[in-house]
Structure formats: C-alpha cells, structure tokens
Amino acid sequence: MKKHQLDHILRAAGNITGQKQFVIVGSQALHGKHPDLADDIVMSAEVDLFALKSPDATELLNEIGVDSPFHMTHGFYADPIDEGTATLPRGWKGRLVNLPAGDTGGVKGLCLEPHDLAIAKYAARRDKDRVFTSELVRRGLVDRAILLALVELTPVTPDEKERIRADIANDFASSGKRATDK
C-alpha cells in the first residue's frame, strides 16, 4: 500500500466516524517513520486501525472494510481492530509516530514505532509475521538492542519472552548482521 492510499483510508475513516485520530497498528504503521518504503514490505491491502478517542466508533469502519464497496472499488480497505488486538510493550503509546502530512482531510494517523510493531509481530508469530520481522531486520529498520529491551516490557509469559528473544536472534543471524549491528 502506498502512503496516498493510507491517507485515503484515514480520510474515509474520519468521514464515517467523525473521529480525527486513528492508531495504525499493522505493517502500514511503517509509513509513520518510513513513508517511502518499497511496496514489497508494506504490500498488505488492509490497514489495521482503531479510533484513539472513541473505540466504539471503530466498529463503523466496517463500512470501508474487507469486501465492502470501498474495498471493491479501491483494492484496499480498513481492518477495524481494538487496542488489545496486538500484544505491545508497555509504554507503546508514548512512542507513537505521527504519520507524515498528506491528503487525510485533517485526520491524524498515529503509527506504532517500528520496534513496537516488530514486537507485536514477534508475539503473534504467524508465518507472515516471521517473514515481516526478518525483512525489518534485513533492511536495517530495527535495532537488536532496542528489540531485546522491549521484550522485557511485553506482557507475555517468561516462555514467550524466551521464544521472542530466540526469534530475534535468529532473524539477526539469518540477516548476516552482527550483534552490534542495527
């Protein structure tokens, strides 16, 4: 998904809900820090988001959700989620990144910081998440030390923390990056 498509979804989300701020949680959150990334890492057709100040309004986003006329017309859609959908490290809200200005009709996108996004993907650990985290590492978009520090702030069991640390180590080893590399 390109940045202008994300802007279109935010504009539509604001029109539908009357809300002016949305948190972007999935892979499209990379547009916050890296609005010009190659399409292959932000290729998903959906934007996972929720209304920051009115979680109940998020449900209205199904109007531009999967299989909606909006989706059929534009080829991309909103995936309304709630704040608890992703497993995130404590303090993630304080690390949100503003989506760069665009044609959003005054609607603000607040994107997960890439390290918080990576931790959420490590915690979810679906096949597509494993591919995504390895790409984040390979492209130098995340720092190993920051990821390891955030694991300690993530509300998961000790066994899950160990698994996430192992997955991080594996991604960095597979990328050829040394422990001191980004």
N, C-alpha and C positions, 0 to 999 in steps of 0.2 A: 504494500500500500504506500502510496506517495503522500507526502505531507499535505498537499492540497486536498486529497481525499479524506484525510483525517480531519482537516478543517471543515469540510463539508458535513461530516458526521456531527461534529461539535455544533455547527450552526443549526442543523436539523434537530439535534437533541435539545438545544436551548429553545427553539421554537415550540417543540412539543411539550416540554416540561415547564418552561418559564424560568428554569434554573440558569445560572451564569457561571457555575464552576462544576467541572467533572474531573474525577480522578481516572486516569488511564493506567490500567494495571498490566495488561498483556504485552506482547512483543512490540506493539505500536508505541509503547512508552519510550522506546529508544529514540523516537523523534524529538523528545524533550532535549536531550543532550546532543543528539546526532541527527539533525533533520535531513541531512543529505546522504544518509547511508544508502548503500546499494540495495536494490529491491529484494535481493535474494534472502536477506536476513529479516526483513520486515514484509515478507510476502503474504502473510495471512490476510484473508479477506475480511476479518472481523476486528472490531475494536472493543476490547473488554473495558467497560467503564461503569461508574456509578456517580450519581449526583452527590456532591460532597455535603451540602447543607440540608438536603431533603431526600434521604434514602428511599422514602415511599414513592417519590417521583421517578425513580429509576425504572420501575415497572412499566411506565409509559413508553419507555424506549423500545419495547417490543414492536411498536408501530414502524420502526426502521430496523427491525431485527431480521434474523435469518428467514428466508423465503417470503419476506414482505414485498410489496410492490417497490419500495425503495431499493431493496436488495436486487430484485429482478431488473430494475432499470439501470442501476449504477454498478452492480457487480461487487459491492462491498456493503457491510452492514454493522450495526451496533449489537454488541452482546452484553445486555444489561446484567450486571453481577451485583453482589453486595460486598460490603467492606470485608467480610470474613471469608470470602471465597479463596483468596490466596493466603498462604502461610508466610507472614512477613516478619522480619526482625523488629524488635521494639525500637521505637523512635523513627519509623519509616516516614511518618507524616512530616516530620521536621526536615527530611531530606528530599521532599518532593521537588521536582524540577519544572519550572514553567515551560510550557510549550512555546516555542518562538512565535512571534506575531504572525498572523495570517488572516485569511478571509473567514473568520469564525463568527462574524456578526456580534462581536463583543463577548462571546463565550470563551471562558478561560479553561485551558486544559492543563491539568497538573499531572505530571508523569512520574511514575516510580523512577527513582535514581537507578541507573543500570545495575549497581551491585545488589540493591534490594530486589530488583526484578530477577536477577540471577539466582538469588537465594530462594525466591518463590518457585522458580523453575526447578532448582535442585530438590526442593521439598516435594514438589508434585511428581517429579521423576517419570513422566510419561516418555515414550520413545521420542516424540517430537521435542520435548523439553531437554533431553540429553543431547540431541543434535544442536539445539539452540545454545545451550551453555557451552558446548565445545566450540561453537562458532564465536561466541563472545570472547572466549579465551584466545582462540587462534587469531582473531582480529585485534587483540590488544585493547578491548573495550572495558575489561575489568582487571583489577589488581588482586593477586592471590592473597596478600596480607589483609586487605580490606574484607574480602570474602570470608576468610577464616575468622576474623574478628566478629563479623556479623552472624556467623553460625552460632556463636555463643549467646547472642541476643535473640535467637529464634526460638519460639515456644514449641519445641518438639522434644521427644524423649531423648535420653542420652544415646540410645542405639541409633536413632535417626540422625543425631548430630554427627556421630561417628561415620555413618554412611555418607552424609553430605560432605564431610571432610575428605573421605576417600574418593568421592566423585570429583571433587575439586582437584585433588592431587592427580587423579587420572587424566582430567582434562588438560592440566598444565603439562604433564608428562607427554601426553599424546601430541601436544602442540609443539613440542620441542623447546618450550620456554623453560628457563632455569627458575629455581625457587626465588631468585632475586629479580627476575624479570616481571614486567607487568603482565 
